Amino acid sequence: MLVEYKQQVNYSMPHQCGLYPPPPYQYPQMRAIISLFQTPLEVKKKFLPPGFRPLRTSDVLFITEYLDTTIGPYNESLIMLTCKHEYKMGLFVLNIYVTTDEALCAGREIWGYPKKIADIHLSSITDNKVKGNLTRKGIKFLEMEVEVSDEPPKLDPKATLEGLMPLYNLKCIPDVADNTKPALKQKTATYLKFNNFTTKMSAKINYVKTEYSKYDICHELFKHANTDLAAFYVQCDMTLPNGEVLE
């Protein structure tokens, strides 16, 4: 294990043996398929909270495998919509899925990531193809396949990924006694950092498939989306730092 896991006291629950440590979190040699898609503007308006204005630019889908991180290995998928908060463009994290409780709780409680637990699989490269899929409550609600080549991606991964920052979230914590208002409601922004790209491969999207689930909104988001846009496959280091409170 390259990243040392440190037990915390009085930072996260349970206080005597915290589930996760404070940021920054390190993700050495994560691997991911990253694709751009475009959701109709009226759909984005429906799902973005007040204060975030939808843009007619490409949205982003990640399916990633983390073999080693500050909080242990896990897989993750992010679905993000391009928008503006005031005058700053970024990505609003609409849905995010993870495979471990450390990743779920740290993401929700620190940054406000809207995380849920799911089974997430990212295949190795086989016959120049990489497949990713998500299953939750017995429903395989999202599948993607890309065909990779040794040609460099048309979009530079580092410039593209960091140029799309920040990641916006709406951190909402219910009140223990009053169901009419949250105990905490914050708009947050976080700037991920990407370095040490050991693999950068161009990728052609073969398909993005979704299945209706009453537990998730991916199908409604993708059923009228243009998914035949750019994609790439990478292996690199990622750093997740502290975020900032916007309001």
C-alpha positions in Angstrom: 0.0 0.0 0.0 1.6 3.3 -1.1 -0.7 5.6 0.9 -0.5 5.4 4.7 -3.9 5.2 6.4 -3.9 7.1 9.7 -6.6 6.5 12.4 -8.2 9.7 13.6 -9.6 10.7 17.0 -12.2 13.5 17.4 -12.4 14.3 13.6 -15.0 12.0 12.2 -17.5 9.7 13.7 -17.1 7.5 15.7 -15.0 10.1 17.5 -12.7 7.5 19.3 -12.0 5.6 16.0 -12.8 7.8 13.1 -14.0 6.4 9.8 -11.8 8.7 7.7 -9.0 11.2 8.2 -8.9 14.9 7.1 -8.0 15.9 3.6 -6.0 16.1 1.4 -6.5 12.6 0.0 -4.1 11.0 -2.4 -5.0 8.7 -5.3 -1.8 7.3 -6.9 -2.2 5.8 -10.3 -6.0 5.9 -10.5 -7.3 4.7 -13.9 -10.4 5.9 -15.5 -12.6 6.2 -18.6 -13.8 9.8 -18.9 -16.4 10.7 -21.5 -18.1 13.9 -22.5 -21.9 14.0 -23.1 -24.5 16.7 -23.6 -27.7 16.7 -21.6 -30.6 18.9 -23.0 -30.7 22.2 -21.3 -34.2 21.7 -20.0 -33.1 18.5 -18.2 -30.2 20.3 -16.6 -32.4 23.1 -15.4 -34.6 20.5 -13.7 -31.8 18.9 -11.8 -29.6 21.9 -10.9 -30.3 23.6 -7.6 -31.0 27.4 -7.3 -27.8 29.4 -7.8 -26.4 27.2 -10.5 -27.1 28.2 -14.1 -26.9 25.4 -16.8 -24.6 25.8 -19.8 -24.9 24.4 -23.3 -21.4 22.8 -23.0 -20.4 19.2 -22.5 -21.2 17.3 -19.3 -18.9 14.7 -17.9 -19.0 11.0 -16.9 -16.2 9.3 -14.9 -15.9 5.6 -14.2 -12.7 5.1 -12.1 -10.8 2.5 -10.2 -8.6 3.5 -7.2 -6.2 0.7 -6.3 -4.8 2.7 -3.4 -5.9 5.9 -1.7 -5.7 7.7 1.7 -9.0 5.9 2.7 -8.2 2.6 1.0 -9.1 1.1 -2.4 -12.5 1.7 -4.0 -14.2 2.3 -7.3 -16.2 5.4 -8.1 -18.4 7.0 -10.8 -19.3 10.7 -11.2 -21.9 12.3 -13.3 -21.4 16.0 -13.6 -23.2 18.9 -15.3 -21.5 22.0 -16.6 -22.9 25.2 -15.1 -22.0 28.6 -13.7 -22.1 29.8 -10.1 -22.2 33.5 -10.3 -19.5 34.1 -13.0 -17.4 31.0 -12.5 -17.9 28.0 -14.7 -17.6 24.5 -13.2 -19.1 21.1 -12.8 -22.1 20.4 -10.5 -21.8 16.9 -9.1 -25.3 15.5 -9.8 -24.7 11.8 -8.9 -21.7 10.0 -7.5 -21.4 6.4 -6.7 -18.7 4.6 -4.6 -18.1 1.1 -3.3 -17.0 1.6 0.3 -18.4 3.3 3.4 -15.2 5.4 4.0 -15.6 6.9 0.6 -19.4 7.4 1.0 -19.2 9.1 4.4 -16.1 11.2 3.8 -17.5 12.5 0.5 -20.8 13.4 2.0 -19.7 14.8 5.3 -16.6 16.8 4.2 -17.4 18.1 0.7 -21.1 17.5 0.3 -20.7 15.0 -2.5 -24.1 13.3 -3.2 -22.7 9.8 -2.8 -24.5 6.4 -2.8 -23.2 2.9 -2.6 -23.2 0.8 -5.8 -21.4 -2.1 -7.4 -18.9 -0.5 -9.9 -16.8 -2.4 -12.3 -14.1 -1.1 -14.7 -12.6 -3.7 -16.9 -9.0 -4.0 -18.0 -8.2 -3.3 -21.7 -9.3 -6.3 -23.7 -9.2 -6.3 -27.5 -8.7 -2.5 -27.3 -11.9 -2.1 -25.3 -12.7 -0.9 -21.8 -16.1 -1.5 -20.2 -17.6 0.1 -17.1 -20.9 -0.5 -15.4 -22.9 0.4 -12.3 -25.4 -1.8 -10.4 -27.5 -0.7 -7.5 -30.3 -2.6 -5.8 -30.1 -5.3 -8.4 -30.4 -3.0 -11.4 -27.6 -2.5 -13.8 -28.6 1.1 -14.5 -25.5 2.4 -16.4 -23.1 0.8 -18.8 -20.4 2.2 -21.0 -17.9 0.8 -23.5 -15.0 2.7 -25.2 -12.5 1.5 -27.8 -9.0 2.8 -27.0 -6.1 3.4 -29.3 -2.4 4.3 -28.7 -3.0 7.7 -30.4 -2.9 10.7 -28.0 -6.3 12.0 -27.1 -7.5 15.0 -29.1 -8.2 16.7 -25.7 -5.3 16.9 -23.3 -6.5 15.1 -20.2 -4.7 17.2 -17.6 -5.7 20.5 -19.2 -9.3 19.3 -19.8 -9.8 17.9 -16.3 -8.3 20.8 -14.4 -9.9 23.3 -16.8 -13.3 21.9 -15.8 -12.8 22.7 -12.1 -14.2 23.4 -9.6 -16.5 20.6 -8.7 -19.6 22.2 -7.2 -21.8 20.5 -4.5 -24.8 21.4 -2.4 -23.9 20.1 1.1 -27.2 19.4 2.9 -27.3 17.9 6.4 -30.8 17.3 8.0 -31.7 18.6 11.4 -32.1 16.0 14.1 -35.2 17.7 15.6 -36.7 19.9 12.9 -37.8 18.3 9.6 -38.7 21.6 7.9 -35.1 22.9 7.5 -31.6 21.5 7.3 -29.1 21.8 10.1 -26.5 22.8 7.5 -26.8 23.9 3.9 -23.7 25.0 2.0 -22.7 25.5 -1.6 -19.1 24.2 -1.9 -16.4 24.1 -4.5 -13.4 21.8 -4.7 -10.4 21.8 -7.1 -9.0 18.4 -7.9 -5.4 18.1 -9.1 -4.1 15.6 -11.7 -0.4 14.7 -12.3 2.0 12.0 -13.4 0.0 10.7 -16.4 1.5 7.3 -17.2 -1.2 6.4 -19.7 -3.1 8.8 -22.0 -5.1 7.0 -24.7 -7.7 8.2 -27.1 -11.1 6.5 -26.8 -14.0 6.1 -29.1 -17.4 5.7 -27.3 -19.1 2.5 -28.5 -22.1 3.0 -26.3 -23.6 4.5 -23.1 -26.6 2.5 -21.9 -29.0 3.3 -19.1 -31.8 1.3 -17.4 -34.7 2.8 -15.6 -34.5 2.6 -11.8 -36.8 4.1 -9.3 -33.8 4.5 -7.0 -31.7 6.6 -9.4 -32.1 9.4 -12.0 -29.4 8.4 -14.5 -31.8 7.1 -17.1 -33.8 10.3 -17.1 -30.5 12.2 -17.5 -29.1 10.2 -20.3 -32.2 9.1 -22.4 -32.2 12.3 -24.5 -28.5 13.1 -24.1 -25.9 13.1 -26.9 -23.3 10.6 -25.7 -21.3 10.4 -28.9 -18.8 13.0 -27.9 -15.1 12.9 -26.9 -13.6 10.4 -24.5 -10.2 9.3 -23.2 -8.6 6.6 -20.9 -6.0 7.6 -18.4 -3.8 6.4 -15.5 -2.6 9.2 -13.3 -2.2 10.6 -9.8 -5.1 12.6 -8.3 -5.2 14.8 -5.2 -8.5 15.7 -3.5 -7.8 18.8 -1.2 -10.0 20.6 1.2 -12.8 22.5 -0.5 -14.2 26.0 0.1 -17.7 27.2 1.2 -19.2 29.6 -1.4 -22.3 30.5 0.6 
